[in-house]
Amino acid sequence: MAVVKADAYGHGLPQVARAIAPWVDALAVARVAEAVELRKSDIGCDIVVLQGFTSRSELADCAVNHFLPVVHTETQIRLMKEEPELPVWIKVDTGMHRLGLTSSRLQDVSPVLNVVGVMSHLANSDQHDHPMNKAQLSELLSCARGLGCPLSIANSGAVLSLPECHLDWVRPGIMLFGASADGREESRIREAMSLTAPVLSLQSLRVGDSVGYGSTWKASEACRIAVVGVGYADGYPREIDGGEVQTAAGRRPIVGRVSMDMLTILLREEDHLDVGDQVTLWGDGLSIREVVAWAGTVPYTLMTGLTGRVHREYIEP
Ligand SMILES: Cc1ncc(COP(=O)(O)O)c(C=O)c1O
């Protein structure tokens, strides 16, 4: 079950879904609206809605479009009287305390719903030796014992590092796009996305000249900088202080504050960068893992934080 919620983790929902659908048994999104978008893009495969429906009309959307919603609250169970035959997944809370029925409710509810699977979600799959992983797995196995339906608990962290959690269905998200949840290098997967931006302008600075808002960086000697057309309004984190970009000549440091539409990099004397040349923010030669470390975040936020004005181009592998 390929998890393609949040615009396929920022990679573009219909494009990713079309590319991936032939290889998977189902797609999963968070919300009914995302699933509707998939059907509108002519995606015919099974679509699991991880948060399920939140109203009568969303339940009707699920029925009409043959979505497989996840049922996780009593309110949804009550609404299900309107569509008693609709195939559903049930989510049980095995310790994360986010979404899920209690284990004891699972046994009451299963006979009255058309249950195609039971899932739970791990709170710490990015730390493979965390004791909660084992505890959550055994809770799921024991509460679903005797029901005879397919089980699922593994997201990317568990797909990569916890084989005992694979069960009947796995639900990878971030790893489909080549990143590991814990930000560590993972040789079995390759990053899918490169973020690039053009050089907008070149500037020569004298000793003591400052760059950007707050004048946080000052030239200690005469130098040249390039202004690059990407900023926090594109999703490049403003928090980055001390990061680098990849240019045709190699890595160059970001100097001064990242602003809304631009950032500045320090060039070397021998660099022949020109206006219009592309600079890589992450991707080829500069892993998103490094950017994540500079920004003090996780790959999820960088990927999903790319905004609508970033032009996406898709390249056949
Ligand atoms: C219920 C559920 N399953 C699977 C996933 C995929 O997780 P990951 O991107 O860590 O693989 C998510 C993502 O948050 C989720 O909420």
The ligand as an SDF file (V2000), in Angstrom:
LIG
                    3D

 16 16  0  0  0  0  0  0  0  0999 V2000
   -1.2650    5.5280    8.9480 C   0  0  0  0  0  0  0  0  0  0  0  0
    0.0000    5.7730    8.2020 C   0  0  0  0  0  0  0  0  0  0  0  0
    0.5750    4.7490    7.5410 N   0  0  0  0  0  0  0  0  0  0  0  0
    1.7200    4.9230    6.8400 C   0  0  0  0  0  0  0  0  0  0  0  0
    2.3470    6.1330    6.7800 C   0  0  0  0  0  0  0  0  0  0  0  0
    3.6300    6.2850    6.0080 C   0  0  0  0  0  0  0  0  0  0  0  0
    4.6760    6.6590    6.8780 O   0  0  0  0  0  0  0  0  0  0  0  0
    6.1640    6.8680    6.3330 P   0  0  0  0  0  0  0  0  0  0  0  0
    6.1200    8.0460    5.4520 O   0  0  0  0  0  0  0  0  0  0  0  0
    6.9620    7.0940    7.5710 O   0  0  0  0  0  0  0  0  0  0  0  0
    6.5220    5.6310    5.6060 O   0  0  0  0  0  0  0  0  0  0  0  0
    1.7930    7.2160    7.4690 C   0  0  0  0  0  0  0  0  0  0  0  0
    2.4630    8.5300    7.4440 C   0  0  0  0  0  0  0  0  0  0  0  0
    2.4130    9.3350    8.3150 O   0  0  0  0  0  0  0  0  0  0  0  0
    0.5760    7.0270    8.1870 C   0  0  0  0  0  0  0  0  0  0  0  0
   -0.0110    8.0440    8.8520 O   0  0  0  0  0  0  0  0  0  0  0  0
  1  2  1  0
  2  3  1  0
  2 15  2  0
  3  4  2  0
  4  5  1  0
  5  6  1  0
  5 12  2  0
  6  7  1  0
  7  8  1  0
  8  9  2  0
  8 10  1  0
  8 11  1  0
 12 13  1  0
 12 15  1  0
 13 14  2  0
 15 16  1  0
M  END
$$$$
